[in-house]
Amino acid sequence: MFTHIMIGSNDLQRSKAFYDATFKALGGKPGEWDERGRLIYDHEGGRLMITRPIDGHPATAANGGTIGIAATSQDHVRAWHAAGIAHSGIEIETPPCERPNGVFVAYLRDPDGNKLTARTNAPR
């Protein structure tokens, strides 16, 4: 259904440090810059794009929005969480944990305040 997710940033270099570290923890590659100066992450068919807002106003985080990132294991979720905290992310909600449905999950806010979650799939 989705082709990509685009979020705004007020400091693209800071965002690159944060997302390079967190995606590396999940087995991903560093982001690349496109010809328009946007930061692009491609991983397993998903695409996250980060840009300065086109309208010139400051980037703000979505109130009530969450971006979910797939992880293959509890260790990947923990590594993603640790890498995020080490690169200016803010721990929110609970520490990494298993939910009653068997999903292992962690939450962070990125340096611009976007709410992120890394999670495993529910066991079958």
PyMOL commands that set and color helices and strands:
alter all, ss='L'
color gray80, all
select helices_A, chain A and resi 12-25+74-86
alter helices_A, ss='H'
color red, helices_A
select strands_A, chain A and resi 5-8+32-33+39-43+46-51+67-70+90-91+97-98+104-109+115-119
alter strands_A, ss='S'
color yellow, strands_A
deselect
rebuild
show_as cartoon
